[in-house]
């Protein structure tokens, strides 16, 4: 088997959730072909995915020695820095995302200069949302920095987030990606803000919350929910089901339901807006509070979450939204290929003061996570 075939086999093994076997294929590939940038990149990437980014970095760096313009190796190196909390190297390196996979060629271009730290007093800056809802929610906190610097902040973002930002005293204009913004002086993608602002793990502002539910929606959900009789536990077990990473990030529905079934003393409230009809039927049979078809945007979701005593979520936008609202948020985190923002070997997050992280101790081991959550729920007081 030549090095290309070994790499292909390794890729399949990785997709089949066998990372250690994939590593053996990539290692044999670069032994057979020491000039294979792909072999070194893939080996380093899987090391990072199994929680060893420090060991991954030399392999990724060597891939870039062999092929300096390899966008995949550049991206994998950037997230290896970030997951270790090395933001000084990570933020500049993360700019390579505009050449990587689905983002390639999508970076906006404007005649106005990109913001790189220029004085913002009495200036308008266009901040462009990017990637997923959770990314935008996580990085919205930095809009306050721009506002405090004297800027008039304009924000382009995905449709579902627009209602939540209406009436903001920080964002002067919020529009869809297809909308033409008012005149502005500078522009910047939202996930480039921390690099310009010089954000590190150490100086990341420790705020309890930076988003609020709309009061009118809050009251509407209060009426729908009725008087609280038991501790309210909101939950979400899956991200986007068409996303490859969700095979690792998402919890099997039956394991989430086992947690619900074993703990009937709480009021369980479904926050998974895309639950299938079959899943909704199971939820109903277990007495879960559900509102199928009534949540129209993140403004609705935020108002519902504001009534929760605690929110359980896998790594998806619900976790970001709940924590940004300052609600107690328990993140159920996958072992293989965890996102860089949650770092490693810690049960707290520098990004969210109200978040606790429950990590899988091994691949696919959600049972240990739910058992620990069950214990913590029994201790939790509201």
C-alpha positions as CSV (number, residue, x, y, z in Angstrom):
1,X,0.0,0.0,0.0
2,X,1.5,3.3,-1.0
3,X,1.4,6.5,1.1
4,X,-1.6,7.9,-0.7
5,X,-3.6,4.7,-0.1
6,X,-2.4,4.7,3.6
7,X,-3.7,8.3,3.9
8,X,-7.0,7.4,2.3
9,X,-7.3,4.4,4.7
10,X,-6.5,6.6,7.7
11,X,-9.1,9.2,6.6
12,X,-11.7,6.4,6.5
13,X,-10.7,5.1,9.9
14,X,-11.0,8.6,11.4
15,X,-14.5,8.9,9.9
16,X,-15.3,5.5,11.3
17,X,-14.3,6.8,14.8
18,X,-11.1,4.9,15.1
19,X,-8.5,7.6,15.6
20,X,-5.7,5.4,17.0
21,X,-5.9,3.2,13.9
22,X,-5.9,6.3,11.7
23,X,-2.7,7.5,13.4
24,X,-0.9,4.3,12.5
25,X,-1.8,4.7,8.9
26,X,-0.6,8.3,8.7
27,X,2.6,7.4,10.6
28,X,3.3,4.6,8.1
29,X,2.5,7.1,5.2
30,X,5.1,9.6,6.3
31,X,7.7,6.9,7.0
32,X,7.2,5.7,3.5
33,X,7.1,9.2,2.0
34,X,8.9,11.8,4.2
35,X,7.8,14.5,1.8
36,X,4.1,14.0,2.2
37,X,2.6,17.1,3.8
38,X,-0.8,15.4,4.0
39,X,0.6,12.6,6.1
40,X,2.2,14.9,8.6
41,X,-0.9,17.2,8.7
42,X,-3.3,14.4,9.2
43,X,-1.2,12.8,11.9
44,X,-1.0,16.1,13.7
45,X,-4.6,16.8,13.3
46,X,-5.7,13.6,14.9
47,X,-3.3,14.1,17.8
48,X,-5.0,17.4,18.4
49,X,-8.5,15.7,18.1
50,X,-7.6,13.1,20.8
51,X,-6.5,15.9,23.2
52,X,-2.8,16.2,22.5
53,X,-2.3,19.5,20.7
54,X,1.1,20.2,22.1
55,X,2.4,17.0,20.4
56,X,0.4,17.8,17.3
57,X,2.1,21.2,16.7
58,X,5.5,19.9,15.5
59,X,3.8,17.7,12.9
60,X,1.6,20.5,11.6
61,X,4.6,22.8,11.5
62,X,6.5,20.3,9.5
63,X,3.6,19.9,7.1
64,X,3.9,23.6,6.5
65,X,7.6,23.3,5.9
66,X,6.8,20.8,3.2
67,X,3.9,22.8,1.8
68,X,3.7,26.4,3.2
69,X,0.4,27.3,1.5
70,X,-1.5,24.2,2.7
71,X,-4.7,25.7,4.1
72,X,-5.7,22.6,6.1
73,X,-2.4,22.4,7.9
74,X,-2.6,26.2,8.6
75,X,-6.1,25.8,10.1
76,X,-5.2,22.7,12.2
77,X,-2.1,24.5,13.6
78,X,-4.3,27.6,14.5
79,X,-6.8,25.6,16.4
80,X,-4.0,23.6,18.1
81,X,-2.8,26.9,19.5
82,X,-6.2,28.1,20.5
83,X,-7.3,24.9,22.3
84,X,-4.2,25.3,24.5
85,X,-5.2,28.9,25.3
86,X,-2.2,30.2,23.4
87,X,-4.2,33.1,22.0
88,X,-1.2,35.3,21.2
89,X,-0.3,32.8,18.4
90,X,-3.7,31.5,17.9
91,X,-5.7,34.6,16.8
92,X,-3.2,35.7,14.1
93,X,-3.0,32.1,12.8
94,X,-6.8,31.7,12.8
95,X,-7.0,34.3,10.0
96,X,-6.2,31.4,7.7
97,X,-9.8,30.2,8.1
98,X,-10.7,32.3,5.0
99,X,-8.7,29.9,2.9
100,X,-10.1,26.8,4.6
101,X,-12.8,24.5,3.2
102,X,-16.3,26.0,3.2
103,X,-15.0,29.5,4.2
104,X,-12.5,29.7,1.3
105,X,-13.2,32.7,-0.8
106,X,-16.0,34.0,1.4
107,X,-14.2,36.8,3.3
108,X,-16.0,40.1,2.6
109,X,-14.3,42.8,0.6
110,X,-15.0,46.5,1.0
111,X,-13.5,49.7,-0.2
112,X,-13.2,50.9,3.4
113,X,-10.2,49.8,5.4
114,X,-10.4,46.8,7.6
115,X,-10.2,47.7,11.2
116,X,-6.8,46.9,12.8
117,X,-7.0,49.0,15.9
118,X,-7.5,52.5,14.5
119,X,-9.2,55.1,16.7
120,X,-13.0,54.5,16.7
121,X,-14.2,57.7,18.3
122,X,-17.1,59.1,16.2
123,X,-16.5,56.3,13.6
124,X,-18.8,53.6,12.3
125,X,-17.6,50.0,12.2
126,X,-19.3,47.2,10.3
127,X,-18.9,43.9,12.2
128,X,-19.7,40.9,10.0
129,X,-21.0,37.7,11.6
130,X,-19.6,34.5,10.5
131,X,-19.8,30.7,10.7
132,X,-22.4,29.3,13.1
133,X,-24.9,30.9,15.5
134,X,-22.9,29.9,18.5
135,X,-19.8,31.6,17.1
136,X,-21.6,34.8,16.7
137,X,-23.2,34.6,20.2
138,X,-19.8,33.9,21.7
139,X,-18.1,36.8,20.1
140,X,-20.9,39.4,20.4
141,X,-19.4,40.3,23.8
142,X,-16.7,42.3,21.9
143,X,-19.3,44.6,20.4
144,X,-19.3,46.3,23.8
145,X,-15.6,47.0,23.5
146,X,-16.2,48.8,20.2
147,X,-19.1,50.7,21.7
148,X,-17.0,51.7,24.7
149,X,-14.3,53.0,22.3
150,X,-16.8,55.4,20.9
151,X,-17.8,53.5,17.7
152,X,-21.1,53.4,16.1
153,X,-21.5,49.6,15.7
154,X,-23.2,48.1,12.7
155,X,-23.7,44.3,12.7
156,X,-24.5,41.9,9.9
157,X,-25.7,38.5,11.2
158,X,-27.8,35.4,10.4
159,X,-31.6,35.9,10.3
160,X,-32.4,34.0,13.5
161,X,-30.2,36.3,15.6
162,X,-31.6,39.6,14.4
163,X,-34.7,39.7,16.6
164,X,-32.6,39.2,19.7
165,X,-30.6,42.3,19.0
166,X,-33.4,44.6,18.2
167,X,-33.6,47.5,20.5
168,X,-29.9,47.1,21.6
169,X,-28.2,50.3,22.9
170,X,-24.9,48.9,21.7
171,X,-25.7,47.9,18.1
172,X,-27.0,50.9,16.1
173,X,-27.9,48.8,13.1
174,X,-28.4,45.1,12.7
175,X,-29.1,43.5,9.3
176,X,-28.9,40.3,7.3
177,X,-25.9,39.4,5.2
178,X,-27.8,40.4,2.1
179,X,-28.8,43.8,3.5
180,X,-26.9,46.9,2.5
181,X,-25.4,48.5,5.6
182,X,-25.4,52.3,6.2
183,X,-22.2,54.2,5.6
184,X,-19.3,53.0,7.7
185,X,-15.6,53.8,8.2
186,X,-14.1,50.4,9.0
187,X,-15.2,46.7,8.8
188,X,-14.1,43.5,10.5
189,X,-15.3,39.8,10.7
190,X,-16.6,39.2,14.3
191,X,-14.1,36.4,15.0
192,X,-11.2,38.6,14.2
193,X,-12.1,41.1,17.0
194,X,-10.3,39.4,19.9
195,X,-7.0,39.3,17.9
196,X,-7.1,43.1,17.3
197,X,-8.3,43.7,20.9
198,X,-5.4,41.6,22.2
199,X,-7.6,39.2,24.1
200,X,-5.9,36.4,26.1
201,X,-7.3,33.8,28.5
202,X,-6.0,36.0,31.3
203,X,-7.5,39.3,30.3
204,X,-10.8,37.9,28.9
205,X,-13.5,40.0,30.7
206,X,-15.2,38.0,33.4
207,X,-18.8,39.0,33.0
208,X,-21.9,37.2,34.4
209,X,-23.9,37.9,31.3
210,X,-23.9,40.2,28.2
211,X,-27.2,39.3,26.6
212,X,-30.8,39.8,27.9
213,X,-34.1,38.4,27.0
214,X,-36.7,40.8,25.7
215,X,-39.1,41.6,28.6
216,X,-42.3,41.2,26.5
217,X,-41.2,37.8,25.4
218,X,-40.0,36.9,28.9
219,X,-43.5,37.6,30.1
220,X,-45.2,35.7,27.3
221,X,-43.1,32.6,28.1
222,X,-43.9,33.1,31.8
223,X,-47.6,32.8,31.0
224,X,-47.1,29.7,28.8
225,X,-45.0,27.9,31.4
226,X,-47.3,28.8,34.3
227,X,-46.3,28.8,38.0
228,X,-43.1,27.0,38.7
229,X,-43.6,24.0,40.9
230,X,-40.4,22.1,40.4
231,X,-36.8,22.9,39.4
232,X,-36.8,23.6,35.7
233,X,-34.2,21.9,33.6
234,X,-33.9,22.9,29.9
235,X,-32.0,20.5,27.7
236,X,-30.6,20.1,24.2
237,X,-28.9,16.9,23.0
238,X,-27.9,17.6,19.4
239,X,-26.3,20.2,17.1
240,X,-27.0,20.4,13.4
241,X,-27.6,16.9,12.3
242,X,-26.1,17.4,8.8
243,X,-22.7,18.4,10.4
244,X,-20.1,15.7,10.5
245,X,-18.8,16.8,13.9
246,X,-22.3,16.3,15.3
247,X,-21.6,12.5,15.3
248,X,-19.1,13.3,18.1
249,X,-20.7,16.4,19.7
250,X,-24.3,15.2,19.7
251,X,-25.6,12.9,22.5
252,X,-27.7,9.8,21.4
253,X,-31.3,10.7,22.0
254,X,-31.9,7.5,24.0
255,X,-29.2,8.4,26.5
256,X,-30.6,11.9,27.0
257,X,-34.0,10.3,27.5
258,X,-32.6,7.9,30.1
259,X,-31.4,10.9,32.1
260,X,-34.9,12.4,31.9
261,X,-36.6,9.2,32.8
262,X,-34.4,8.5,35.8
263,X,-35.0,12.0,37.3
264,X,-38.8,12.6,37.2
265,X,-38.7,15.1,40.1
266,X,-37.7,18.0,37.8
267,X,-39.6,19.8,35.1
268,X,-37.8,18.9,32.0
269,X,-38.1,21.4,29.1
270,X,-37.1,20.7,25.6
271,X,-34.9,23.3,23.9
272,X,-34.2,21.2,20.8
273,X,-36.2,23.1,18.2
274,X,-35.5,20.6,15.4
275,X,-36.7,17.5,17.3
276,X,-38.3,15.0,14.9
277,X,-41.9,14.0,15.2
278,X,-40.8,10.6,16.5
279,X,-38.5,12.3,19.1
280,X,-41.3,14.7,20.1
281,X,-43.6,11.7,20.7
282,X,-41.1,10.2,23.1
283,X,-40.7,13.5,24.8
284,X,-44.4,13.8,25.3
285,X,-44.7,10.3,26.7
286,X,-42.1,11.2,29.3
287,X,-43.9,14.3,30.3
288,X,-41.4,16.7,28.9
289,X,-42.6,20.3,28.5
290,X,-42.5,21.0,24.7
291,X,-43.4,23.9,22.5
292,X,-43.1,22.5,18.9
293,X,-43.4,25.1,16.2
294,X,-43.7,28.0,18.6
295,X,-40.0,29.1,18.8
296,X,-39.4,31.5,15.9
297,X,-36.0,32.9,16.6
298,X,-33.2,33.1,19.2
299,X,-35.2,35.9,20.9
300,X,-37.9,33.3,21.7
301,X,-35.3,30.8,22.8
302,X,-33.5,33.4,25.0
303,X,-36.8,34.3,26.7
304,X,-37.6,30.6,27.4
305,X,-34.1,29.9,28.7
306,X,-34.4,32.9,31.1
307,X,-36.9,30.8,33.0
308,X,-34.7,27.8,33.4
309,X,-32.9,27.0,36.7
310,X,-30.2,25.1,34.7
311,X,-29.6,24.3,31.1
312,X,-28.0,21.1,29.9
313,X,-26.6,21.2,26.3
314,X,-24.1,19.6,24.1
315,X,-21.7,21.9,22.2
316,X,-24.2,23.9,20.2
317,X,-25.7,27.4,20.0
318,X,-28.0,26.7,23.0
319,X,-25.0,26.4,25.3
320,X,-23.6,29.7,24.1
321,X,-26.9,31.5,24.4
322,X,-27.7,30.2,27.8
323,X,-24.3,31.1,29.2
324,X,-24.3,34.5,27.5
325,X,-27.6,35.1,29.3
326,X,-25.9,34.2,32.6
327,X,-28.0,31.1,33.2
328,X,-26.4,28.1,34.9
329,X,-25.2,26.1,31.9
330,X,-23.9,22.6,32.0
331,X,-22.0,21.7,28.8
332,X,-21.9,18.0,27.9
333,X,-18.7,17.8,25.9
334,X,-17.4,15.2,23.6
335,X,-14.0,13.5,24.1
336,X,-13.0,13.2,20.4
337,X,-12.4,16.5,18.5
338,X,-13.7,18.9,21.1
339,X,-13.9,22.5,19.9
340,X,-10.9,24.7,20.6
341,X,-13.0,27.2,22.7
342,X,-13.5,24.8,25.6
343,X,-9.8,24.1,26.0
344,X,-8.7,20.9,27.8
345,X,-8.7,19.3,31.2
346,X,-10.9,21.9,32.9
347,X,-14.6,21.9,34.1
348,X,-15.0,25.7,33.8
349,X,-14.7,28.1,30.8
350,X,-12.9,31.5,30.7
351,X,-15.6,32.5,28.2
352,X,-18.6,32.0,30.4
353,X,-18.8,32.6,34.2
354,X,-22.0,30.5,34.6
355,X,-20.8,27.4,32.7
356,X,-19.7,24.1,34.0
357,X,-18.2,21.5,31.7
358,X,-18.9,17.8,31.9
359,X,-16.4,16.0,29.7
360,X,-16.6,12.5,28.2
361,X,-13.7,10.6,29.9
362,X,-13.4,8.4,26.7
363,X,-14.8,8.3,23.2
364,X,-18.6,7.8,23.1
365,X,-18.9,7.6,26.9
366,X,-22.0,9.7,27.5
367,X,-23.1,7.4,30.3
368,X,-20.4,8.7,32.6
369,X,-21.4,12.3,31.7
370,X,-25.1,11.8,32.4
371,X,-24.4,9.9,35.7
372,X,-22.3,12.8,36.9
373,X,-25.0,15.3,35.8
374,X,-27.6,13.3,37.7
375,X,-25.5,13.6,40.8
376,X,-24.9,17.3,40.4
377,X,-28.6,17.9,39.8
378,X,-29.4,16.3,43.1
379,X,-27.0,18.8,44.8
380,X,-28.2,21.8,42.8
381,X,-30.1,24.4,44.8
382,X,-32.2,27.2,43.4
